Amino acid sequence: MNHTRFWIFAAIVVLVIIIGLVFSVPHVHDVVRVPAPQVTATVPVVTLHDTFRKGIHTIAGSIEAPDACTIVTPTAILEGNASSTESILIAISMPADTGVCLQIPTVMSFSTTIAAPSQIPITATVNGSVASTTPS
């Protein structure tokens, strides 16, 4: 008879443990889901200063790069034709840095020249995306 009481007691203990685990373990539907952060595209800001002498525009400027190791390469392009208004496009290339560099935003300077008429508008792109320009 002692063995029967022992098995009944053991069964009750096991049942209490199983029921306790079922109610104490968090379930999938109990977990609060944190929404993924939304990535907002920021328009790069390019500061430009144009100097015109003898038919040549010397365009100097600056842009904030993600780190000091970023290489900023500007290219000046004359856009337009006889039927449309001409403008100067400053195409800035800033490839992603693949080396080890301290990730502190850094203002990088650049300069480029182009032969063009005076008083024409200047626009800028950074890695193919239109940038906001401000005069310096």
VEXMI-212110 format. One record per residue (C-alpha): residue in three letters; chain; x, y, z. Coordinates in Angstrom, 1 decimal, decimal comma. Last residue first. Example, Ala and Ser with C-alpha at 12.3 -4.5 7.8 and 13.67 -1.06 7.14 Angstrom:
NODE  code  unit      c1      c2      c3
NODE   SER     A    13,7    -1,1     7,1
NODE   ALA     A    12,3    -4,5     7,8
//
This chain:
NODE  code  unit      c1      c2      c3
NODE   SER     A    28,8    79,6   -48,9
NODE   PRO     A    25,8    79,0   -51,1
NODE   THR     A    23,4    76,2   -50,2
NODE   THR     A    22,7    73,2   -52,3
NODE   SER     A    20,2    70,3   -51,6
NODE   ALA     A    21,3    67,1   -53,3
NODE   VAL     A    19,7    65,1   -56,0
NODE   SER     A    20,7    61,4   -55,8
NODE   GLY     A    23,2    59,9   -58,3
NODE   ASN     A    25,9    59,3   -55,7
NODE   VAL     A    25,5    62,9   -54,5
NODE   THR     A    23,9    65,2   -57,0
NODE   ALA     A    24,4    69,0   -57,4
NODE   THR     A    22,8    71,9   -59,2
NODE   ILE     A    24,4    75,1   -60,5
NODE   PRO     A    22,4    77,8   -62,4
NODE   ILE     A    24,0    79,9   -65,1
NODE   GLN     A    25,4    83,4   -64,4
NODE   SER     A    28,6    83,2   -66,5
NODE   PRO     A    29,0    81,0   -69,6
NODE   ALA     A    30,8    77,7   -69,1
NODE   ALA     A    34,3    76,2   -68,9
NODE   ILE     A    34,5    73,9   -65,9
NODE   THR     A    36,5    73,6   -62,7
NODE   THR     A    36,3    71,4   -59,6
NODE   SER     A    36,9    71,7   -55,9
NODE   PHE     A    36,2    69,6   -52,8
NODE   SER     A    36,0    69,9   -49,0
NODE   MET     A    34,9    67,1   -46,6
NODE   VAL     A    33,0    67,8   -43,4
NODE   THR     A    33,3    64,8   -41,1
NODE   PRO     A    30,7    62,5   -39,6
NODE   ILE     A    32,4    60,3   -37,0
NODE   GLN     A    32,5    56,5   -37,8
NODE   LEU     A    36,2    55,9   -36,9
NODE   CYS     A    37,7    54,1   -39,9
NODE   VAL     A    38,4    50,5   -40,8
NODE   GLY     A    38,3    50,0   -44,5
NODE   THR     A    35,3    49,5   -46,8
NODE   ASP     A    34,3    53,1   -47,1
NODE   ALA     A    31,1    53,5   -49,2
NODE   PRO     A    31,7    55,5   -52,3
NODE   MET     A    31,2    59,3   -52,3
NODE   SER     A    30,8    60,5   -55,9
NODE   ILE     A    29,7    64,1   -56,4
NODE   ALA     A    28,1    65,1   -59,7
NODE   ILE     A    28,2    68,9   -59,9
NODE   LEU     A    25,7    69,8   -62,6
NODE   ILE     A    26,2    73,1   -64,4
NODE   SER     A    23,2    74,5   -66,2
NODE   GLU     A    22,1    75,4   -69,7
NODE   THR     A    18,6    76,4   -70,6
NODE   SER     A    17,0    74,4   -73,3
NODE   SER     A    16,8    74,6   -77,1
NODE   ALA     A    20,6    75,1   -77,7
NODE   ASN     A    21,5    72,3   -75,4
NODE   GLY     A    21,5    71,5   -71,7
NODE   GLU     A    23,9    70,2   -69,1
NODE   LEU     A    27,6    71,2   -68,5
NODE   ILE     A    29,1    68,6   -66,2
NODE   ALA     A    31,4    69,2   -63,2
NODE   THR     A    32,8    66,1   -61,5
NODE   PRO     A    33,4    65,9   -57,8
NODE   THR     A    35,2    63,0   -56,0
NODE   VAL     A    34,8    62,7   -52,2
NODE   ILE     A    36,8    59,9   -50,7
NODE   THR     A    35,5    58,7   -47,3
NODE   CYS     A    38,2    58,0   -44,7
NODE   ALA     A    37,1    60,9   -42,5
NODE   ASP     A    33,7    59,4   -41,8
NODE   PRO     A    30,0    59,6   -42,9
NODE   ALA     A    30,8    62,5   -45,2
NODE   GLU     A    29,3    66,0   -44,7
NODE   ILE     A    29,7    68,1   -47,9
NODE   SER     A    31,9    71,0   -48,9
NODE   GLY     A    32,3    73,3   -51,8
NODE   ALA     A    34,5    74,8   -54,4
NODE   ILE     A    33,4    75,6   -57,9
NODE   THR     A    35,9    77,2   -60,2
NODE   HIS     A    33,9    78,4   -63,2
NODE   ILE     A    36,1    79,3   -66,3
NODE   GLY     A    35,1    81,8   -68,9
NODE   LYS     A    37,8    84,3   -68,0
NODE   ARG     A    37,1    84,2   -64,3
NODE   PHE     A    34,0    82,9   -62,4
NODE   THR     A    34,2    81,8   -58,8
NODE   ASP     A    31,4    79,6   -57,5
NODE   HIS     A    31,0    78,6   -53,8
NODE   LEU     A    28,9    75,6   -53,0
NODE   THR     A    27,7    73,9   -49,8
NODE   VAL     A    26,2    70,5   -50,4
NODE   VAL     A    23,3    69,1   -48,2
NODE   PRO     A    22,5    65,5   -48,6
NODE   VAL     A    18,8    64,7   -48,8
NODE   THR     A    17,9    62,2   -46,0
NODE   ALA     A    16,1    59,0   -46,8
NODE   THR     A    14,2    57,9   -43,7
NODE   VAL     A    14,7    54,4   -42,5
NODE   GLN     A    11,8    53,2   -40,4
NODE   PRO     A    12,7    51,4   -37,2
NODE   ALA     A    11,2    47,9   -37,0
NODE   PRO     A     8,2    47,8   -34,8
NODE   VAL     A     8,8    46,1   -31,4
NODE   ARG     A     6,6    43,1   -31,0
NODE   VAL     A     5,4    42,4   -27,4
NODE   VAL     A     5,6    38,7   -26,6
NODE   ASP     A     2,4    37,2   -25,2
NODE   HIS     A     1,3    35,7   -28,6
NODE   VAL     A     4,4    33,6   -28,7
NODE   HIS     A     3,8    32,2   -25,2
NODE   PRO     A     5,7    33,0   -22,1
NODE   VAL     A     6,3    30,0   -19,8
NODE   SER     A     4,5    30,4   -16,4
NODE   PHE     A     1,1    28,8   -17,3
NODE   VAL     A     2,3    25,7   -19,0
NODE   LEU     A     5,2    25,3   -16,6
NODE   GLY     A     3,0    25,4   -13,5
NODE   ILE     A     0,6    22,8   -15,1
NODE   ILE     A     3,5    20,5   -15,8
NODE   ILE     A     5,0    20,9   -12,2
NODE   VAL     A     1,6    20,4   -10,6
NODE   LEU     A     1,0    17,3   -12,7
NODE   VAL     A     4,4    15,9   -11,8
NODE   VAL     A     3,7    16,5    -8,0
NODE   ILE     A     0,3    14,8    -8,3
NODE   ALA     A     1,8    11,8   -10,1
NODE   ALA     A     4,5    11,4    -7,5
NODE   PHE     A     2,0    11,6    -4,6
NODE   ILE     A    -0,2     8,9    -6,4
NODE   TRP     A     2,9     6,8    -7,0
NODE   PHE     A     4,0     7,0    -3,3
NODE   ARG     A     0,5     6,3    -2,0
NODE   THR     A     0,4     3,2    -4,2
NODE   HIS     A     3,9     2,0    -3,1
NODE   ASN     A     2,9     2,3     0,6
NODE   MET     A     0,0     0,0     0,0
//
